[in-house]
Amino acid sequence: MNSNFRHHLMSLSLLVGIAAPWAAFAQAPISSVGSGSVEDRVTQLERISNAHSQLLTQLQQQLSDNQTDIDSLRGQIQESQYQLNQVVERQKQIMLQIDNLNSGGASAQPATGDQSGAAGATATPPADASASTGAPVQSGDANTDYNAAIALVQDKSRQDDAMAAFQAFVKKYPDSTYQPNANYWLGQLNYNKGKKDDAAFYFASVVKNYPKSPKAPDAMFKVGVIMQDKGDTAKAKAVFQQVVSKFPGTEGAKQAQKRLSAMG
């Protein structure tokens, strides 16, 4: 991110360097055109006009490049914030495990066991408790279970298992920072299976319950796509317009604007 920031500052410096000489020439008063023939003076005026046009073109291009850099930096900041939240959540879980070990003594659950905490319970679920569905046994750790669900998503032959894993995750870890991502994946998995109403429910849940999540713009955009798929153009337009107004500068807003432009 420091490299991008330096690049951004360099771009601004170049912009000033480019603009200064052109501006000096382009802003020359018409009275300085000279006293030659009418044809010569018209030629000089045309040169000044061309200088103005070239300056504006270069400024517009530089501004566009700078906006791209800003969008990239914003995305990196959001990703860094999300990663920081994950670290904080992980630290909380570790502290809870330590507290449980300190307070439970010899009867405490293993670190990988269920932390839901039935008092004095020492039994663990059988290793094949979910073998009938193929979904992995939950470890009791949000980070581990989330990564296991993601691994299932990446296996095209286990999409149903991935859906079951995420459904179990959202129920078991309601306070996890992974909740918006898990709901988003449930939306995407349902959409891939053609269950568009269910997909819209999960995407809308991300927007409603986690409006500050980096997933919120994409989730709202997907709701608009589903409305468009179902032939409800009016609702689709309304949703796309909300994406653009609520989440300006995000990739979701850019995709929504493209859809709006194509819809006319």
SULUR-V79649 format. One record per helix or strand. SS is the DSSP state (h for helix, s for strand). FROM is the first residue (numbers start at 0). LEN is the number of residues. Records with the same first field share a line. If there is no record, write none. Layout:
# SULUR-V79649
SS=FROM-LEN / FROM-LEN
This chain:
# SULUR-V79649
h=1-25 / 29-4 / 37-70 / 141-13 / 155-17 / 178-14 / 195-14 / 215-14 / 232-14 / 250-13
